[in-house]
Amino acid sequence: MMETMKTPVANVSSVDKGRYKLVAENIIASYDDIVAVKNISMKFKDKAVTALIGPSGCGKTTFLRCLNRMHELTKNAKVTGKVLLDGEDLYSNAVDPIINRRKIGMVFQKPNPFPTMSIYDNVAAGLKLNGINKKNVIDEIVEGCLKMVYLWDEVKNDLKKPGMSLSGGQQQRLCIARALAIQPEVLLMDEPASALDPIATQKIEEMITELKKEYAIIIVTHNMQQATRVSDYTGFMYLGDLVEFGETKQIFENPRNEITAKYVQGQFG
């Protein structure tokens, strides 16, 4: 049985090169007394996509939520360790977690446009909350963000329509535009295409490839083909541990660990 196999700790030295935008050090996350993430350390390069793969319940989403301090919002949840954004520990008592959540944007598995707001207001909402009120400035940012997610040409004549009137794929791109509007430095995506059809999924993947020119992107995905298409680096998680972390090509073509090999070959999931 896979569960009886000893889970090794990943050696991250294979990606110890280049500039790191975000560094996680010894992250342990739990719900009540259940440990979901077991002492994980990872380094995320700027202007690159890192995919987190692994079977359901292995801690991928929990770890992702630790990176912008969302995990601690869950009742009885605990986190220990450090998350360094450009060298600053986001878990320091001197750091405002709300400000950090603006620096590290989050896109969820299910599209969640603000239901009572127009397409325009969905993107502009965060700007207004941050004190930006000049219409010409907001107009420019809204248009720019919608263009970045390849949505502008589809909605430019319908900006007053409700965000919920869009298709599922369009709603997800709207949510990504909303996250981009407040100018984050890192973008987290939790299965952003899992509920979408193949055409919408392709648009999301094309957008991710384009966005990595400006952002560090970390994506959780169950779709291993998607990981190979969009990511530069991949971390394989199993039972709360980081088993293996390296360049995506190496993880899928020449995994160093037996459990990784069995997973990417589809022997379990």
C-alpha positions in Angstrom: 0.0 0.0 0.0 1.3 3.5 -0.8 0.4 4.8 2.7 2.9 2.4 4.3 5.8 3.7 2.3 8.2 6.1 4.0 7.8 9.5 2.6 11.2 11.1 2.0 12.0 14.8 2.4 12.6 16.6 -0.8 16.1 18.0 -1.6 15.4 21.5 -3.0 19.1 22.1 -4.0 18.2 21.4 -7.6 16.5 24.8 -7.8 19.0 26.6 -5.7 19.9 29.1 -8.4 18.6 32.4 -9.6 16.5 35.0 -7.7 13.8 34.0 -5.2 10.8 36.1 -4.8 9.2 34.0 -2.1 10.8 31.5 0.3 9.0 29.2 2.7 11.0 27.8 5.6 9.9 24.9 7.8 6.2 25.5 7.3 4.0 23.3 9.6 0.3 23.7 9.3 -2.5 22.1 11.3 -6.2 22.0 11.9 -6.9 21.3 15.5 -4.5 18.5 16.2 -4.3 17.2 12.6 -1.0 18.2 10.9 -1.7 18.8 7.2 1.7 20.2 6.2 4.8 18.7 7.6 7.8 21.0 7.8 8.0 22.1 4.2 10.6 24.4 2.8 10.5 25.7 -0.8 12.0 28.6 -2.8 10.0 30.3 -5.6 11.7 32.2 -8.4 10.4 35.5 -9.7 8.9 35.5 -13.2 8.4 31.7 -13.1 5.5 29.3 -12.5 5.8 26.6 -9.8 3.2 23.8 -9.8 2.2 21.9 -6.7 0.9 18.4 -7.6 -0.1 15.4 -5.5 -3.2 13.3 -4.6 -6.2 14.9 -2.9 -5.7 15.6 0.8 -1.9 15.8 0.6 -1.8 19.4 1.8 -1.3 21.3 -1.4 -4.1 23.9 -0.8 -3.3 24.2 2.8 0.4 25.0 2.0 -0.7 27.5 -0.6 -2.9 29.3 1.9 0.0 29.5 4.3 1.9 31.5 1.8 -0.4 34.5 2.2 -1.5 33.9 5.7 -5.0 32.7 4.8 -4.7 29.4 6.6 -4.7 31.1 9.9 -8.2 32.5 9.2 -9.7 29.0 9.6 -10.9 28.2 13.1 -8.4 26.3 15.2 -5.8 26.5 12.4 -2.1 26.9 13.3 1.0 27.7 11.3 4.7 27.7 12.3 7.7 28.6 10.2 8.6 31.5 8.0 7.4 32.9 4.7 9.9 35.4 3.3 8.8 37.9 0.6 11.9 39.7 -0.7 13.5 38.7 2.6 10.8 40.0 4.8 9.1 37.4 7.1 5.3 37.7 6.5 4.7 35.9 9.8 6.6 38.5 11.9 4.5 40.3 14.5 5.5 43.6 13.0 3.9 42.7 9.7 0.3 43.5 8.9 -1.2 40.3 7.3 -3.9 42.3 5.4 -1.2 44.3 3.6 0.6 41.0 2.8 -2.5 39.5 1.3 -2.5 42.4 -1.1 1.1 41.6 -2.1 0.3 37.9 -2.6 -2.9 37.6 -4.6 -5.1 34.5 -4.5 -7.4 33.0 -7.2 -9.6 30.2 -6.0 -10.8 26.9 -7.6 -14.4 28.2 -8.1 -14.8 31.6 -9.8 -16.2 34.0 -7.2 -17.1 37.4 -8.8 -18.8 39.7 -6.4 -22.4 38.9 -7.2 -24.0 42.3 -6.9 -21.2 44.1 -8.8 -20.7 44.9 -12.5 -17.8 43.6 -14.5 -16.1 47.0 -14.1 -16.8 47.2 -10.3 -15.5 43.7 -9.7 -12.1 44.8 -11.0 -12.2 48.2 -9.4 -13.3 47.1 -5.9 -9.9 46.5 -4.5 -8.6 49.8 -5.9 -11.3 51.8 -4.1 -10.7 49.9 -0.9 -7.1 51.0 -1.1 -8.1 54.7 -1.5 -7.8 55.1 -5.3 -10.8 57.1 -6.3 -9.7 59.0 -9.5 -11.9 57.7 -12.3 -9.3 58.1 -15.0 -6.8 56.1 -13.0 -9.3 53.4 -12.2 -10.5 53.2 -15.8 -6.9 52.7 -17.0 -6.2 50.0 -14.4 -9.4 48.2 -15.1 -8.8 48.2 -18.9 -5.2 47.1 -18.4 -6.0 44.2 -16.1 -8.8 43.0 -18.4 -6.4 43.0 -21.3 -3.8 41.0 -19.2 -6.4 38.2 -18.8 -7.5 38.4 -22.4 -11.0 39.5 -21.4 -11.1 43.1 -22.6 -12.2 42.5 -26.1 -15.0 40.2 -24.9 -16.5 42.6 -22.4 -15.4 46.2 -23.3 -18.9 47.1 -24.5 -20.6 45.4 -21.5 -18.7 46.6 -18.5 -21.9 47.6 -16.6 -23.3 44.1 -16.9 -23.1 41.9 -13.7 -19.9 39.9 -13.4 -22.1 36.8 -12.7 -23.5 37.2 -16.2 -20.3 35.9 -17.7 -19.5 32.3 -18.6 -17.5 30.2 -16.1 -14.2 30.7 -17.9 -14.8 34.4 -18.2 -15.7 34.7 -14.5 -12.4 33.1 -13.6 -10.5 35.5 -15.8 -12.4 38.3 -14.2 -11.4 37.1 -10.8 -7.8 37.0 -11.9 -8.1 40.6 -13.2 -9.5 41.6 -9.9 -6.5 40.0 -8.1 -4.1 41.8 -10.5 -5.7 45.2 -10.1 -4.2 45.8 -6.6 -0.8 45.0 -8.1 0.3 41.9 -6.2 3.9 40.7 -6.4 3.0 37.0 -6.3 -0.1 35.2 -7.6 -1.4 32.1 -6.0 -3.8 29.9 -8.0 -5.7 27.0 -6.5 -6.9 24.7 -9.3 -8.0 27.7 -11.4 -9.2 25.7 -14.4 -10.6 22.6 -12.7 -14.2 23.6 -13.2 -13.7 24.8 -16.8 -14.2 23.3 -20.2 -11.1 22.6 -22.4 -11.4 25.9 -24.4 -11.7 28.0 -21.3 -8.8 26.0 -19.7 -6.6 26.7 -22.7 -7.3 30.4 -22.3 -6.3 30.3 -18.6 -3.1 28.4 -19.4 -2.2 30.9 -22.2 -2.8 33.7 -19.7 -0.6 32.1 -17.0 2.2 31.8 -19.5 1.9 35.5 -20.3 1.5 36.6 -16.7 4.7 34.9 -15.6 6.7 37.5 -17.5 5.7 39.9 -14.6 4.9 37.7 -11.6 6.0 34.8 -9.5 3.1 32.3 -9.9 2.3 29.3 -7.8 -0.4 27.0 -9.0 -2.1 23.9 -7.4 -3.3 21.5 -10.0 -4.5 17.9 -10.2 -4.0 18.0 -13.9 -0.5 16.7 -14.5 -0.6 17.6 -18.2 -1.4 21.2 -17.2 1.6 21.2 -14.9 3.9 20.2 -17.7 2.4 22.8 -20.0 2.5 25.9 -17.8 5.1 25.4 -15.0 8.9 25.8 -14.9 9.2 24.0 -11.5 7.1 21.3 -9.8 6.8 20.2 -6.3 5.2 16.8 -5.6 3.4 16.5 -2.2 2.3 13.3 -0.5 0.7 12.9 2.9 1.7 16.4 4.0 5.3 16.1 2.9 7.2 17.6 0.0 8.6 14.5 -1.6 10.4 16.0 -4.6 11.0 19.5 -6.0 12.8 20.4 -9.2 12.5 21.6 -12.7 9.2 20.3 -14.2 10.9 18.4 -17.0 13.0 16.5 -14.5 10.1 15.7 -12.2 8.0 14.2 -15.1 10.7 12.6 -17.2 13.3 11.6 -14.7 11.9 11.6 -11.1 14.4 10.7 -8.5 11.9 9.2 -6.0 9.9 6.1 -6.4 6.7 7.6 -5.1 7.0 10.6 -7.5 7.5 8.2 -10.4 4.4 6.2 -9.5 2.3 9.3 -9.2 3.3 11.0 -12.4 2.9 7.6 -14.2 -0.7 7.5 -13.0 -0.2 4.4 -10.8 -2.1 6.2 -8.0 -3.9 9.5 -7.5 
